[in-house]
Amino acid sequence: MRTLSLPAGGEMPVIGLGTWRMGEIAGRRAADVAAVREAIAMGYRLIDTAEMYGEGGAETVLGQAMAEALRAGDVRRQELFIVSKVYPHNASRRGTPEACERSLKRLGLDTIDLYLLHWRGSHPLRETVDAMQALVAKGRIARWGVSNFDTDDMEELARLVGSGPGCAANQVYLSLAERGPEFSLLPWLRENGMPLMAYSPIDQGALASDGALRELAARLGMSAAQLALAAVIARPGVAAIPKAVRSAHLQENLAAADLKLDAATLAELDRLHPPPRRKAPLAMI
């Protein structure tokens, strides 16, 4: 699979698996674990979670699925790229490492590959940066980053980094129907060598039912969801982490990484879902 280079070193696949809403219902835990296991067996290597998802439930699901996959020899730990996030109210100088340790325990890992501040909260950003850099120094996380940060937030963050390890990525809402980050945020990230991780890249499944998109996708021999995903990762410096649990959707999403869209198709997509002409507040889900 195509990968993106990270500023702190290493690479990240352009398509991953999101785990939002997993681990919320005890009666569905076995099914959630099975879905992640199947995703790993299919070839998913980037998996995104957060302490917020199911109040740790999604991390527990992912931890069990990884443990089973590692025992079965389906994958090696170094092949996986695991992302988790700290709640803003936990993101103090002291609270960040405590939250990270809880996440590591639920995940059953010694190191999280990328640890993000989920969104800005009341704790000073300086404290969060210091805590993240300390976690890198201790080897508890390999890299740190942010989520739901707009251009002005990233500029402020850059001034705080100092000589320690810098921000590795920014995870935001980006899809064909929500292209706001393309106006100023995505160009800023590209200039600074940071990937953008697109969450909800199919608008929580809504784009799969978009009539015009389905018609265009049918002419191209793909599904509307695949076209929506391929369009997002066609943008340089962008990875996508759609959530899926059904086998067919997992396979469709993973296959989107290999789809190539020509200039005429991209122009038609711009006609159906125009790019932003002015700066707008960053959308969040």
Secondary structure by P-SEA (a helix, b strand, c coil): cbbbbbccccccccbbbbbccccccccaaaaaaaaaaaaaaacccbbbbccccccaaaaaaaaaaaaaaaaacccccccbbbbbbbccccccaaaaaaaaaaaaaaaccccccbbbccccccccaaaaaaaaaaaaaaccccccccccccaaaaaaaaaaccccccccccccccccccccccccaaaaaaaabbbbbbccccccccccccaaaaaaaaaacccaaaaaaaaaaccccbbbbbbbccaaaaaaaaacccccccaaaaaaaaaaccccccccccccc
